[in-house]
Amino acid sequence: WYRRGICLSRLGRHREAIESLEEAIDWNIKDPDAALELLKSACELGLYDKAQRGVKLYQEYGGDMDEIGEWLMKLEQIAPGRQGVDNA
């Protein structure tokens, strides 16, 4: 699930990537790259809640927060309108 999610994210197939990455995370894959790709795909689709989860997991898994500044700015851009907010 992890590798599939990474590949799908990089191919721009973000919805499928999110599904795969969440499956990997549910299987206890504690990799900051999985969380980062979840964040990226969620930002691309404007899914604020999933992007927030990606940030939280990235930090929890030991990712360097200085490395994701660009994505944190994108997250802030989608936050005010809360477009694409999901409840999952």
PyMOL Python script that loads the backbone (N, CA, C, O; Angstrom):
from pymol import cmd

cmd.read_pdbstr("""\
ATOM      1  N   TRP A   1       0.814  -1.190   0.000  1.00  0.00           N
ATOM      2  CA  TRP A   1       0.000   0.000   0.000  1.00  0.00           C
ATOM      3  C   TRP A   1       0.862   1.260   0.000  1.00  0.00           C
ATOM      4  O   TRP A   1       0.549   2.245  -0.669  1.00  0.00           O
ATOM      5  N   TYR A   2       1.938   1.210   0.752  1.00  0.00           N
ATOM      6  CA  TYR A   2       2.829   2.362   0.853  1.00  0.00           C
ATOM      7  C   TYR A   2       3.425   2.711  -0.514  1.00  0.00           C
ATOM      8  O   TYR A   2       3.323   3.848  -0.974  1.00  0.00           O
ATOM      9  N   ARG A   3       4.040   1.731  -1.147  1.00  0.00           N
ATOM     10  CA  ARG A   3       4.691   1.985  -2.447  1.00  0.00           C
ATOM     11  C   ARG A   3       3.679   2.385  -3.511  1.00  0.00           C
ATOM     12  O   ARG A   3       3.942   3.262  -4.334  1.00  0.00           O
ATOM     13  N   ARG A   4       2.539   1.744  -3.487  1.00  0.00           N
ATOM     14  CA  ARG A   4       1.481   2.072  -4.452  1.00  0.00           C
ATOM     15  C   ARG A   4       1.037   3.526  -4.246  1.00  0.00           C
ATOM     16  O   ARG A   4       0.876   4.273  -5.211  1.00  0.00           O
ATOM     17  N   GLY A   5       0.845   3.916  -2.998  1.00  0.00           N
ATOM     18  CA  GLY A   5       0.432   5.284  -2.699  1.00  0.00           C
ATOM     19  C   GLY A   5       1.453   6.313  -3.131  1.00  0.00           C
ATOM     20  O   GLY A   5       1.094   7.357  -3.676  1.00  0.00           O
ATOM     21  N   ILE A   6       2.716   6.030  -2.895  1.00  0.00           N
ATOM     22  CA  ILE A   6       3.787   6.947  -3.311  1.00  0.00           C
ATOM     23  C   ILE A   6       3.766   7.113  -4.827  1.00  0.00           C
ATOM     24  O   ILE A   6       3.823   8.234  -5.332  1.00  0.00           O
ATOM     25  N   CYS A   7       3.684   6.003  -5.550  1.00  0.00           N
ATOM     26  CA  CYS A   7       3.673   6.054  -7.015  1.00  0.00           C
ATOM     27  C   CYS A   7       2.458   6.808  -7.539  1.00  0.00           C
ATOM     28  O   CYS A   7       2.586   7.641  -8.437  1.00  0.00           O
ATOM     29  N   LEU A   8       1.291   6.527  -6.992  1.00  0.00           N
ATOM     30  CA  LEU A   8       0.078   7.196  -7.445  1.00  0.00           C
ATOM     31  C   LEU A   8       0.143   8.697  -7.172  1.00  0.00           C
ATOM     32  O   LEU A   8      -0.301   9.499  -7.994  1.00  0.00           O
ATOM     33  N   SER A   9       0.685   9.070  -6.038  1.00  0.00           N
ATOM     34  CA  SER A   9       0.824  10.487  -5.719  1.00  0.00           C
ATOM     35  C   SER A   9       1.716  11.184  -6.732  1.00  0.00           C
ATOM     36  O   SER A   9       1.396  12.272  -7.210  1.00  0.00           O
ATOM     37  N   ARG A  10       2.809  10.567  -7.049  1.00  0.00           N
ATOM     38  CA  ARG A  10       3.752  11.177  -7.990  1.00  0.00           C
ATOM     39  C   ARG A  10       3.233  11.183  -9.421  1.00  0.00           C
ATOM     40  O   ARG A  10       3.686  11.972 -10.251  1.00  0.00           O
ATOM     41  N   LEU A  11       2.277  10.297  -9.706  1.00  0.00           N
ATOM     42  CA  LEU A  11       1.633  10.280 -11.024  1.00  0.00           C
ATOM     43  C   LEU A  11       0.473  11.275 -11.104  1.00  0.00           C
ATOM     44  O   LEU A  11      -0.131  11.454 -12.162  1.00  0.00           O
ATOM     45  N   GLY A  12       0.172  11.914  -9.983  1.00  0.00           N
ATOM     46  CA  GLY A  12      -0.912  12.878  -9.963  1.00  0.00           C
ATOM     47  C   GLY A  12      -2.283  12.247  -9.777  1.00  0.00           C
ATOM     48  O   GLY A  12      -3.302  12.910  -9.972  1.00  0.00           O
ATOM     49  N   ARG A  13      -2.318  10.996  -9.409  1.00  0.00           N
ATOM     50  CA  ARG A  13      -3.581  10.290  -9.163  1.00  0.00           C
ATOM     51  C   ARG A  13      -3.864  10.362  -7.657  1.00  0.00           C
ATOM     52  O   ARG A  13      -3.798   9.365  -6.938  1.00  0.00           O
ATOM     53  N   HIS A  14      -4.174  11.562  -7.224  1.00  0.00           N
ATOM     54  CA  HIS A  14      -4.183  11.895  -5.804  1.00  0.00           C
ATOM     55  C   HIS A  14      -5.265  11.178  -4.988  1.00  0.00           C
ATOM     56  O   HIS A  14      -5.002  10.745  -3.867  1.00  0.00           O
ATOM     57  N   ARG A  15      -6.445  11.053  -5.522  1.00  0.00           N
ATOM     58  CA  ARG A  15      -7.504  10.391  -4.747  1.00  0.00           C
ATOM     59  C   ARG A  15      -7.127   8.938  -4.472  1.00  0.00           C
ATOM     60  O   ARG A  15      -7.284   8.452  -3.352  1.00  0.00           O
ATOM     61  N   GLU A  16      -6.627   8.245  -5.499  1.00  0.00           N
ATOM     62  CA  GLU A  16      -6.186   6.858  -5.323  1.00  0.00           C
ATOM     63  C   GLU A  16      -4.984   6.789  -4.379  1.00  0.00           C
ATOM     64  O   GLU A  16      -4.867   5.869  -3.570  1.00  0.00           O
ATOM     65  N   ALA A  17      -4.100   7.771  -4.496  1.00  0.00           N
ATOM     66  CA  ALA A  17      -2.919   7.811  -3.624  1.00  0.00           C
ATOM     67  C   ALA A  17      -3.332   7.931  -2.163  1.00  0.00           C
ATOM     68  O   ALA A  17      -2.792   7.246  -1.295  1.00  0.00           O
ATOM     69  N   ILE A  18      -4.296   8.807  -1.904  1.00  0.00           N
ATOM     70  CA  ILE A  18      -4.761   8.993  -0.529  1.00  0.00           C
ATOM     71  C   ILE A  18      -5.319   7.689   0.027  1.00  0.00           C
ATOM     72  O   ILE A  18      -5.024   7.319   1.163  1.00  0.00           O
ATOM     73  N   GLU A  19      -6.116   7.000  -0.764  1.00  0.00           N
ATOM     74  CA  GLU A  19      -6.682   5.725  -0.315  1.00  0.00           C
ATOM     75  C   GLU A  19      -5.585   4.728   0.030  1.00  0.00           C
ATOM     76  O   GLU A  19      -5.647   4.071   1.069  1.00  0.00           O
ATOM     77  N   SER A  20      -4.585   4.611  -0.831  1.00  0.00           N
ATOM     78  CA  SER A  20      -3.493   3.660  -0.593  1.00  0.00           C
ATOM     79  C   SER A  20      -2.643   4.059   0.604  1.00  0.00           C
ATOM     80  O   SER A  20      -2.277   3.213   1.420  1.00  0.00           O
ATOM     81  N   LEU A  21      -2.330   5.332   0.709  1.00  0.00           N
ATOM     82  CA  LEU A  21      -1.498   5.798   1.817  1.00  0.00           C
ATOM     83  C   LEU A  21      -2.221   5.643   3.152  1.00  0.00           C
ATOM     84  O   LEU A  21      -1.604   5.291   4.158  1.00  0.00           O
ATOM     85  N   GLU A  22      -3.518   5.904   3.162  1.00  0.00           N
ATOM     86  CA  GLU A  22      -4.258   5.703   4.407  1.00  0.00           C
ATOM     87  C   GLU A  22      -4.309   4.222   4.776  1.00  0.00           C
ATOM     88  O   GLU A  22      -4.276   3.871   5.955  1.00  0.00           O
ATOM     89  N   GLU A  23      -4.387   3.367   3.779  1.00  0.00           N
ATOM     90  CA  GLU A  23      -4.358   1.926   4.051  1.00  0.00           C
ATOM     91  C   GLU A  23      -3.007   1.537   4.663  1.00  0.00           C
ATOM     92  O   GLU A  23      -2.953   0.766   5.621  1.00  0.00           O
ATOM     93  N   ALA A  24      -1.924   2.075   4.103  1.00  0.00           N
ATOM     94  CA  ALA A  24      -0.586   1.793   4.638  1.00  0.00           C
ATOM     95  C   ALA A  24      -0.474   2.298   6.078  1.00  0.00           C
ATOM     96  O   ALA A  24       0.071   1.606   6.939  1.00  0.00           O
ATOM     97  N   ILE A  25      -0.985   3.491   6.337  1.00  0.00           N
ATOM     98  CA  ILE A  25      -0.926   4.064   7.681  1.00  0.00           C
ATOM     99  C   ILE A  25      -1.751   3.222   8.645  1.00  0.00           C
ATOM    100  O   ILE A  25      -1.349   3.005   9.788  1.00  0.00           O
ATOM    101  N   ASP A  26      -2.902   2.749   8.184  1.00  0.00           N
ATOM    102  CA  ASP A  26      -3.729   1.876   9.024  1.00  0.00           C
ATOM    103  C   ASP A  26      -3.010   0.572   9.369  1.00  0.00           C
ATOM    104  O   ASP A  26      -3.264  -0.025  10.415  1.00  0.00           O
ATOM    105  N   TRP A  27      -2.110   0.134   8.484  1.00  0.00           N
ATOM    106  CA  TRP A  27      -1.323  -1.072   8.732  1.00  0.00           C
ATOM    107  C   TRP A  27      -0.071  -0.751   9.541  1.00  0.00           C
ATOM    108  O   TRP A  27       0.834  -1.578   9.654  1.00  0.00           O
ATOM    109  N   ASN A  28      -0.027   0.452  10.101  1.00  0.00           N
ATOM    110  CA  ASN A  28       1.036   0.856  11.015  1.00  0.00           C
ATOM    111  C   ASN A  28       2.376   1.111  10.317  1.00  0.00           C
ATOM    112  O   ASN A  28       3.436   0.883  10.900  1.00  0.00           O
ATOM    113  N   ILE A  29       2.323   1.581   9.080  1.00  0.00           N
ATOM    114  CA  ILE A  29       3.540   2.013   8.390  1.00  0.00           C
ATOM    115  C   ILE A  29       3.871   3.401   8.924  1.00  0.00           C
ATOM    116  O   ILE A  29       3.203   4.374   8.576  1.00  0.00           O
ATOM    117  N   LYS A  30       4.867   3.496   9.741  1.00  0.00           N
ATOM    118  CA  LYS A  30       5.211   4.764  10.378  1.00  0.00           C
ATOM    119  C   LYS A  30       6.382   5.410   9.650  1.00  0.00           C
ATOM    120  O   LYS A  30       7.486   5.519  10.183  1.00  0.00           O
ATOM    121  N   ASP A  31       6.117   5.831   8.433  1.00  0.00           N
ATOM    122  CA  ASP A  31       7.146   6.423   7.591  1.00  0.00           C
ATOM    123  C   ASP A  31       6.774   7.869   7.283  1.00  0.00           C
ATOM    124  O   ASP A  31       5.682   8.131   6.778  1.00  0.00           O
ATOM    125  N   PRO A  32       7.673   8.815   7.582  1.00  0.00           N
ATOM    126  CA  PRO A  32       7.348  10.211   7.297  1.00  0.00           C
ATOM    127  C   PRO A  32       7.049  10.466   5.822  1.00  0.00           C
ATOM    128  O   PRO A  32       6.275  11.369   5.503  1.00  0.00           O
ATOM    129  N   ASP A  33       7.645   9.689   4.919  1.00  0.00           N
ATOM    130  CA  ASP A  33       7.367   9.875   3.495  1.00  0.00           C
ATOM    131  C   ASP A  33       5.918   9.543   3.154  1.00  0.00           C
ATOM    132  O   ASP A  33       5.324  10.194   2.293  1.00  0.00           O
ATOM    133  N   ALA A  34       5.346   8.550   3.809  1.00  0.00           N
ATOM    134  CA  ALA A  34       3.933   8.213   3.582  1.00  0.00           C
ATOM    135  C   ALA A  34       3.051   9.375   4.029  1.00  0.00           C
ATOM    136  O   ALA A  34       2.105   9.748   3.336  1.00  0.00           O
ATOM    137  N   ALA A  35       3.366   9.939   5.183  1.00  0.00           N
ATOM    138  CA  ALA A  35       2.596  11.075   5.684  1.00  0.00           C
ATOM    139  C   ALA A  35       2.767  12.294   4.788  1.00  0.00           C
ATOM    140  O   ALA A  35       1.808  13.030   4.554  1.00  0.00           O
ATOM    141  N   LEU A  36       3.978  12.512   4.284  1.00  0.00           N
ATOM    142  CA  LEU A  36       4.237  13.647   3.407  1.00  0.00           C
ATOM    143  C   LEU A  36       3.466  13.508   2.094  1.00  0.00           C
ATOM    144  O   LEU A  36       2.879  14.478   1.614  1.00  0.00           O
ATOM    145  N   GLU A  37       3.466  12.319   1.519  1.00  0.00           N
ATOM    146  CA  GLU A  37       2.722  12.118   0.271  1.00  0.00           C
ATOM    147  C   GLU A  37       1.222  12.252   0.503  1.00  0.00           C
ATOM    148  O   GLU A  37       0.503  12.729  -0.374  1.00  0.00           O
ATOM    149  N   LEU A  38       0.741  11.837   1.670  1.00  0.00           N
ATOM    150  CA  LEU A  38      -0.660  12.047   2.026  1.00  0.00           C
ATOM    151  C   LEU A  38      -0.952  13.545   2.069  1.00  0.00           C
ATOM    152  O   LEU A  38      -1.958  14.002   1.527  1.00  0.00           O
ATOM    153  N   LEU A  39      -0.083  14.294   2.705  1.00  0.00           N
ATOM    154  CA  LEU A  39      -0.222  15.748   2.778  1.00  0.00           C
ATOM    155  C   LEU A  39      -0.251  16.366   1.381  1.00  0.00           C
ATOM    156  O   LEU A  39      -1.121  17.184   1.082  1.00  0.00           O
ATOM    157  N   LYS A  40       0.690  15.980   0.534  1.00  0.00           N
ATOM    158  CA  LYS A  40       0.780  16.541  -0.813  1.00  0.00           C
ATOM    159  C   LYS A  40      -0.483  16.259  -1.619  1.00  0.00           C
ATOM    160  O   LYS A  40      -1.052  17.169  -2.222  1.00  0.00           O
ATOM    161  N   SER A  41      -0.918  15.014  -1.632  1.00  0.00           N
ATOM    162  CA  SER A  41      -2.104  14.656  -2.411  1.00  0.00           C
ATOM    163  C   SER A  41      -3.347  15.353  -1.880  1.00  0.00           C
ATOM    164  O   SER A  41      -4.186  15.816  -2.653  1.00  0.00           O
ATOM    165  N   ALA A  42      -3.462  15.426  -0.560  1.00  0.00           N
ATOM    166  CA  ALA A  42      -4.623  16.095   0.031  1.00  0.00           C
ATOM    167  C   ALA A  42      -4.626  17.584  -0.309  1.00  0.00           C
ATOM    168  O   ALA A  42      -5.683  18.150  -0.587  1.00  0.00           O
ATOM    169  N   CYS A  43      -3.469  18.217  -0.291  1.00  0.00           N
ATOM    170  CA  CYS A  43      -3.387  19.629  -0.667  1.00  0.00           C
ATOM    171  C   CYS A  43      -3.763  19.824  -2.133  1.00  0.00           C
ATOM    172  O   CYS A  43      -4.468  20.773  -2.476  1.00  0.00           O
ATOM    173  N   GLU A  44      -3.297  18.932  -2.988  1.00  0.00           N
ATOM    174  CA  GLU A  44      -3.619  19.037  -4.416  1.00  0.00           C
ATOM    175  C   GLU A  44      -5.119  18.954  -4.664  1.00  0.00           C
ATOM    176  O   GLU A  44      -5.632  19.577  -5.594  1.00  0.00           O
ATOM    177  N   LEU A  45      -5.828  18.183  -3.831  1.00  0.00           N
ATOM    178  CA  LEU A  45      -7.273  18.035  -3.988  1.00  0.00           C
ATOM    179  C   LEU A  45      -8.059  19.017  -3.116  1.00  0.00           C
ATOM    180  O   LEU A  45      -9.285  19.079  -3.203  1.00  0.00           O
ATOM    181  N   GLY A  46      -7.360  19.778  -2.279  1.00  0.00           N
ATOM    182  CA  GLY A  46      -8.030  20.728  -1.405  1.00  0.00           C
ATOM    183  C   GLY A  46      -8.739  20.077  -0.232  1.00  0.00           C
ATOM    184  O   GLY A  46      -9.713  20.624   0.284  1.00  0.00           O
ATOM    185  N   LEU A  47      -8.266  18.920   0.192  1.00  0.00           N
ATOM    186  CA  LEU A  47      -8.880  18.187   1.302  1.00  0.00           C
ATOM    187  C   LEU A  47      -8.172  18.550   2.610  1.00  0.00           C
ATOM    188  O   LEU A  47      -7.180  17.930   2.993  1.00  0.00           O
ATOM    189  N   TYR A  48      -8.699  19.547   3.266  1.00  0.00           N
ATOM    190  CA  TYR A  48      -8.050  20.117   4.440  1.00  0.00           C
ATOM    191  C   TYR A  48      -7.851  19.103   5.567  1.00  0.00           C
ATOM    192  O   TYR A  48      -6.759  19.015   6.128  1.00  0.00           O
ATOM    193  N   ASP A  49      -8.881  18.346   5.901  1.00  0.00           N
ATOM    194  CA  ASP A  49      -8.781  17.407   7.026  1.00  0.00           C
ATOM    195  C   ASP A  49      -7.714  16.340   6.794  1.00  0.00           C
ATOM    196  O   ASP A  49      -6.954  16.001   7.702  1.00  0.00           O
ATOM    197  N   LYS A  50      -7.667  15.820   5.584  1.00  0.00           N
ATOM    198  CA  LYS A  50      -6.659  14.791   5.277  1.00  0.00           C
ATOM    199  C   LYS A  50      -5.260  15.398   5.258  1.00  0.00           C
ATOM    200  O   LYS A  50      -4.297  14.755   5.677  1.00  0.00           O
ATOM    201  N   ALA A  51      -5.145  16.628   4.777  1.00  0.00           N
ATOM    202  CA  ALA A  51      -3.851  17.312   4.784  1.00  0.00           C
ATOM    203  C   ALA A  51      -3.381  17.542   6.214  1.00  0.00           C
ATOM    204  O   ALA A  51      -2.205  17.353   6.526  1.00  0.00           O
ATOM    205  N   GLN A  52      -4.303  17.950   7.084  1.00  0.00           N
ATOM    206  CA  GLN A  52      -3.967  18.132   8.496  1.00  0.00           C
ATOM    207  C   GLN A  52      -3.479  16.827   9.109  1.00  0.00           C
ATOM    208  O   GLN A  52      -2.518  16.814   9.878  1.00  0.00           O
ATOM    209  N   ARG A  53      -4.148  15.729   8.762  1.00  0.00           N
ATOM    210  CA  ARG A  53      -3.719  14.419   9.259  1.00  0.00           C
ATOM    211  C   ARG A  53      -2.304  14.110   8.781  1.00  0.00           C
ATOM    212  O   ARG A  53      -1.484  13.592   9.540  1.00  0.00           O
ATOM    213  N   GLY A  54      -2.023  14.430   7.516  1.00  0.00           N
ATOM    214  CA  GLY A  54      -0.685  14.205   6.984  1.00  0.00           C
ATOM    215  C   GLY A  54       0.379  14.966   7.760  1.00  0.00           C
ATOM    216  O   GLY A  54       1.445  14.424   8.051  1.00  0.00           O
ATOM    217  N   VAL A  55       0.092  16.230   8.099  1.00  0.00           N
ATOM    218  CA  VAL A  55       1.039  17.040   8.875  1.00  0.00           C
ATOM    219  C   VAL A  55       1.255  16.424  10.255  1.00  0.00           C
ATOM    220  O   VAL A  55       2.389  16.279  10.713  1.00  0.00           O
ATOM    221  N   LYS A  56       0.161  16.067  10.904  1.00  0.00           N
ATOM    222  CA  LYS A  56       0.252  15.494  12.252  1.00  0.00           C
ATOM    223  C   LYS A  56       1.080  14.210  12.242  1.00  0.00           C
ATOM    224  O   LYS A  56       1.950  14.015  13.091  1.00  0.00           O
ATOM    225  N   LEU A  57       0.798  13.334  11.267  1.00  0.00           N
ATOM    226  CA  LEU A  57       1.531  12.072  11.188  1.00  0.00           C
ATOM    227  C   LEU A  57       2.990  12.290  10.806  1.00  0.00           C
ATOM    228  O   LEU A  57       3.876  11.609  11.322  1.00  0.00           O
ATOM    229  N   TYR A  58       3.241  13.228   9.912  1.00  0.00           N
ATOM    230  CA  TYR A  58       4.615  13.537   9.508  1.00  0.00           C
ATOM    231  C   TYR A  58       5.446  13.919  10.734  1.00  0.00           C
ATOM    232  O   TYR A  58       6.568  13.448  10.918  1.00  0.00           O
ATOM    233  N   GLN A  59       4.870  14.779  11.559  1.00  0.00           N
ATOM    234  CA  GLN A  59       5.571  15.203  12.767  1.00  0.00           C
ATOM    235  C   GLN A  59       5.718  14.036  13.740  1.00  0.00           C
ATOM    236  O   GLN A  59       6.782  13.840  14.328  1.00  0.00           O
ATOM    237  N   GLU A  60       4.649  13.266  13.906  1.00  0.00           N
ATOM    238  CA  GLU A  60       4.667  12.119  14.815  1.00  0.00           C
ATOM    239  C   GLU A  60       5.705  11.079  14.393  1.00  0.00           C
ATOM    240  O   GLU A  60       6.330  10.446  15.244  1.00  0.00           O
ATOM    241  N   TYR A  61       5.887  10.900  13.088  1.00  0.00           N
ATOM    242  CA  TYR A  61       6.824   9.900  12.569  1.00  0.00           C
ATOM    243  C   TYR A  61       8.254  10.415  12.489  1.00  0.00           C
ATOM    244  O   TYR A  61       9.131   9.719  11.975  1.00  0.00           O
ATOM    245  N   GLY A  62       8.503  11.616  12.985  1.00  0.00           N
ATOM    246  CA  GLY A  62       9.865  12.127  13.058  1.00  0.00           C
ATOM    247  C   GLY A  62      10.327  12.894  11.841  1.00  0.00           C
ATOM    248  O   GLY A  62      11.529  13.088  11.658  1.00  0.00           O
ATOM    249  N   GLY A  63       9.405  13.335  11.003  1.00  0.00           N
ATOM    250  CA  GLY A  63       9.776  14.127   9.835  1.00  0.00           C
ATOM    251  C   GLY A  63      10.260  15.514  10.241  1.00  0.00           C
ATOM    252  O   GLY A  63       9.852  16.044  11.275  1.00  0.00           O
ATOM    253  N   ASP A  64      11.125  16.092   9.429  1.00  0.00           N
ATOM    254  CA  ASP A  64      11.679  17.421   9.687  1.00  0.00           C
ATOM    255  C   ASP A  64      10.677  18.469   9.210  1.00  0.00           C
ATOM    256  O   ASP A  64      10.452  18.617   8.009  1.00  0.00           O
ATOM    257  N   MET A  65      10.080  19.192  10.147  1.00  0.00           N
ATOM    258  CA  MET A  65       9.048  20.172   9.814  1.00  0.00           C
ATOM    259  C   MET A  65       9.593  21.300   8.939  1.00  0.00           C
ATOM    260  O   MET A  65       8.836  21.928   8.199  1.00  0.00           O
ATOM    261  N   ASP A  66      10.882  21.560   9.015  1.00  0.00           N
ATOM    262  CA  ASP A  66      11.478  22.590   8.159  1.00  0.00           C
ATOM    263  C   ASP A  66      11.423  22.202   6.686  1.00  0.00           C
ATOM    264  O   ASP A  66      11.467  23.065   5.810  1.00  0.00           O
ATOM    265  N   GLU A  67      11.329  20.922   6.420  1.00  0.00           N
ATOM    266  CA  GLU A  67      11.327  20.426   5.043  1.00  0.00           C
ATOM    267  C   GLU A  67       9.965  20.579   4.353  1.00  0.00           C
ATOM    268  O   GLU A  67       9.880  20.464   3.131  1.00  0.00           O
ATOM    269  N   ILE A  68       8.906  20.836   5.119  1.00  0.00           N
ATOM    270  CA  ILE A  68       7.574  20.861   4.513  1.00  0.00           C
ATOM    271  C   ILE A  68       6.932  22.249   4.532  1.00  0.00           C
ATOM    272  O   ILE A  68       5.711  22.371   4.433  1.00  0.00           O
ATOM    273  N   GLY A  69       7.735  23.269   4.657  1.00  0.00           N
ATOM    274  CA  GLY A  69       7.219  24.638   4.700  1.00  0.00           C
ATOM    275  C   GLY A  69       6.316  24.984   3.530  1.00  0.00           C
ATOM    276  O   GLY A  69       5.280  25.624   3.710  1.00  0.00           O
ATOM    277  N   GLU A  70       6.702  24.568   2.338  1.00  0.00           N
ATOM    278  CA  GLU A  70       5.900  24.832   1.135  1.00  0.00           C
ATOM    279  C   GLU A  70       4.501  24.237   1.278  1.00  0.00           C
ATOM    280  O   GLU A  70       3.509  24.866   0.909  1.00  0.00           O
ATOM    281  N   TRP A  71       4.433  23.030   1.810  1.00  0.00           N
ATOM    282  CA  TRP A  71       3.143  22.345   1.943  1.00  0.00           C
ATOM    283  C   TRP A  71       2.319  22.921   3.079  1.00  0.00           C
ATOM    284  O   TRP A  71       1.089  22.915   3.014  1.00  0.00           O
ATOM    285  N   LEU A  72       2.971  23.417   4.115  1.00  0.00           N
ATOM    286  CA  LEU A  72       2.247  24.079   5.197  1.00  0.00           C
ATOM    287  C   LEU A  72       1.591  25.365   4.691  1.00  0.00           C
ATOM    288  O   LEU A  72       0.485  25.709   5.109  1.00  0.00           O
ATOM    289  N   MET A  73       2.278  26.075   3.787  1.00  0.00           N
ATOM    290  CA  MET A  73       1.695  27.277   3.193  1.00  0.00           C
ATOM    291  C   MET A  73       0.485  26.917   2.330  1.00  0.00           C
ATOM    292  O   MET A  73      -0.530  27.614   2.354  1.00  0.00           O
ATOM    293  N   LYS A  74       0.596  25.828   1.568  1.00  0.00           N
ATOM    294  CA  LYS A  74      -0.543  25.392   0.757  1.00  0.00           C
ATOM    295  C   LYS A  74      -1.715  24.997   1.647  1.00  0.00           C
ATOM    296  O   LYS A  74      -2.871  25.267   1.321  1.00  0.00           O
ATOM    297  N   LEU A  75      -1.413  24.363   2.761  1.00  0.00           N
ATOM    298  CA  LEU A  75      -2.457  23.982   3.703  1.00  0.00           C
ATOM    299  C   LEU A  75      -3.168  25.228   4.234  1.00  0.00           C
ATOM    300  O   LEU A  75      -4.393  25.239   4.349  1.00  0.00           O
ATOM    301  N   GLU A  76      -2.416  26.267   4.554  1.00  0.00           N
ATOM    302  CA  GLU A  76      -3.011  27.524   5.018  1.00  0.00           C
ATOM    303  C   GLU A  76      -3.900  28.143   3.948  1.00  0.00           C
ATOM    304  O   GLU A  76      -4.913  28.770   4.260  1.00  0.00           O
ATOM    305  N   GLN A  77      -3.517  27.965   2.681  1.00  0.00           N
ATOM    306  CA  GLN A  77      -4.309  28.539   1.589  1.00  0.00           C
ATOM    307  C   GLN A  77      -5.662  27.857   1.438  1.00  0.00           C
ATOM    308  O   GLN A  77      -6.641  28.501   1.062  1.00  0.00           O
ATOM    309  N   ILE A  78      -5.725  26.569   1.727  1.00  0.00           N
ATOM    310  CA  ILE A  78      -7.005  25.880   1.581  1.00  0.00           C
ATOM    311  C   ILE A  78      -7.836  25.965   2.864  1.00  0.00           C
ATOM    312  O   ILE A  78      -9.036  25.693   2.832  1.00  0.00           O
ATOM    313  N   ALA A  79      -7.229  26.330   3.973  1.00  0.00           N
ATOM    314  CA  ALA A  79      -7.939  26.364   5.258  1.00  0.00           C
ATOM    315  C   ALA A  79      -9.059  27.405   5.320  1.00  0.00           C
ATOM    316  O   ALA A  79     -10.158  27.064   5.757  1.00  0.00           O
ATOM    317  N   PRO A  80      -8.841  28.634   4.911  1.00  0.00           N
ATOM    318  CA  PRO A  80      -9.888  29.644   5.103  1.00  0.00           C
ATOM    319  C   PRO A  80     -11.228  29.277   4.452  1.00  0.00           C
ATOM    320  O   PRO A  80     -12.279  29.420   5.078  1.00  0.00           O
ATOM    321  N   GLY A  81     -11.197  28.816   3.223  1.00  0.00           N
ATOM    322  CA  GLY A  81     -12.435  28.463   2.542  1.00  0.00           C
ATOM    323  C   GLY A  81     -12.952  27.095   2.932  1.00  0.00           C
ATOM    324  O   GLY A  81     -14.125  26.774   2.741  1.00  0.00           O
ATOM    325  N   ARG A  82     -12.055  26.295   3.483  1.00  0.00           N
ATOM    326  CA  ARG A  82     -12.379  24.913   3.870  1.00  0.00           C
ATOM    327  C   ARG A  82     -13.045  24.162   2.722  1.00  0.00           C
ATOM    328  O   ARG A  82     -13.963  23.370   2.935  1.00  0.00           O
ATOM    329  N   GLN A  83     -12.572  24.419   1.500  1.00  0.00           N
ATOM    330  CA  GLN A  83     -13.097  23.732   0.323  1.00  0.00           C
ATOM    331  C   GLN A  83     -12.630  22.292   0.345  1.00  0.00           C
ATOM    332  O   GLN A  83     -11.479  22.001   0.670  1.00  0.00           O
ATOM    333  N   GLY A  84     -13.522  21.411   0.000  1.00  0.00           N
ATOM    334  CA  GLY A  84     -13.170  19.999  -0.086  1.00  0.00           C
ATOM    335  C   GLY A  84     -13.005  19.336   1.269  1.00  0.00           C
ATOM    336  O   GLY A  84     -12.404  18.265   1.355  1.00  0.00           O
ATOM    337  N   VAL A  85     -13.519  19.939   2.325  1.00  0.00           N
ATOM    338  CA  VAL A  85     -13.378  19.357   3.658  1.00  0.00           C
ATOM    339  C   VAL A  85     -14.114  18.034   3.687  1.00  0.00           C
ATOM    340  O   VAL A  85     -15.251  17.921   3.227  1.00  0.00           O
ATOM    341  N   ASP A  86     -13.451  17.049   4.229  1.00  0.00           N
ATOM    342  CA  ASP A  86     -14.045  15.720   4.327  1.00  0.00           C
ATOM    343  C   ASP A  86     -14.162  15.366   5.793  1.00  0.00           C
ATOM    344  O   ASP A  86     -13.499  15.962   6.642  1.00  0.00           O
ATOM    345  N   ASN A  87     -14.979  14.426   6.077  1.00  0.00           N
ATOM    346  CA  ASN A  87     -15.209  14.035   7.462  1.00  0.00           C
ATOM    347  C   ASN A  87     -14.591  12.681   7.795  1.00  0.00           C
ATOM    348  O   ASN A  87     -14.893  12.111   8.843  1.00  0.00           O
ATOM    349  N   ALA A  88     -13.751  12.170   6.941  1.00  0.00           N
ATOM    350  CA  ALA A  88     -13.159  10.849   7.183  1.00  0.00           C
ATOM    351  C   ALA A  88     -11.930  10.951   8.049  1.00  0.00           C
ATOM    352  O   ALA A  88     -11.304   9.935   8.354  1.00  0.00           O
TER     353      ALA A  88
END
""", "prot")
cmd.dss("prot")
cmd.show_as("cartoon", "prot")
cmd.util.cbc("prot")
cmd.orient("prot")
